[in-house]
């Protein structure tokens, strides 16, 4: 299984979208500053993720979210709604 995930920087309130096959390991890498694109934006909070059957599907979805503001906005709203419902 592959994941497209959304992080929010508690430092600057910006979002980061990425994809991985191991969500826990990747979130841990972000938290420890081992990912250059988010290293200086810590602390980060995982707001949500989508599951995909293939890496190609996850990469395509990540591309869509990063290049289409309407899809990105919808994904952020979906993750925020889910995050509020789970009490995180």
Buried (B, 14 or more C-beta within 10 A) or exposed (E): EBBBBBBBBEEEEEBBBBBBEEBEEBBEBBBEEEBEEBEEBBEBBBBBBBEBEEEEBBBBBBBBBEEEEEBBEEBBEBBBEBBEEEEE
